[in-house]
Amino acid sequence: MQHTFPSSPYPPLPDDLYAALRHRAQEPVPPSSRGLYIAGRRCGQATLAACDALRGQPGVRIEADSLRLGEGVRAGPDLDAMLAAVAHTLRQADCLRGWRDELLDIHDESDLRLGAIERAAVRPLGILTRAVHLNAWTTDGRLWVARRALNKATDPGMWDTLVGGLVASGESLDVALIRECEEEAGLAPRHIRARDPLRTVLRMHRRLPEGYQVEDLLVSRCVLADDVRPANRDGEVMEFATVTPGQAHAMAANGEFTLEAALVVINDIRAHGAAR
């Protein structure tokens, strides 16, 4: 389905808009949260609800300013088993927003991998995630965008980058992007062969109802051939559209994009320049 967007004759200057978006994406840690340590290494910021749910569980120690899991346990099957038990305990205590049956890797502040945990548990524990995005352009300078399905748990019905998703446990950044391209837009590797390397836009810090979002936003850009049409495969997209840079800017200013998508899109427009 093709969507028509009105143009905005006097949108804010891109630099002003991007600064405002960055400000929204840099919120301090919730004052009532506690630093998360796994196997003795700092790797998150846990909610008080998560701390209360885990109190008294094996391998859990709660201090005035920290939640400590698996102290003295080395990375490996034993720690992963404990992290699985942590996720299930949080689920039983209604601390999680859904359950995805997907594992995401846990890294400490030096980027050392410690283990993996259920995706739904990362926000209550404030664990770093990595999201890869693709900004795909047409040969005549329009940007492909995707509208999120109405049954999405977060930001239903909002506009997004053509492709965007979290890096799963054990995946490289490039493998994750290729997988997401196929699932969300039906794009094969040959369609995005000439894409730019992934680059980091920023690290988000945002308070959410279920916890704290700490997320690296990474983006690649490419130009899709005229005969390529995105086609969703996983049911998470309700429609695709192409918009001019000016329209994309107006959509971001009007709050029609998710915050992540707005940051990625406006950063791209600023970096490469485009007339409205």
Order of alpha helices (4+ residues) and beta strands (2+ residues): alpha-beta-beta-alpha-beta-beta-alpha-beta-beta-alpha-beta-beta-beta-beta-alpha-beta-beta-beta-alpha-alpha
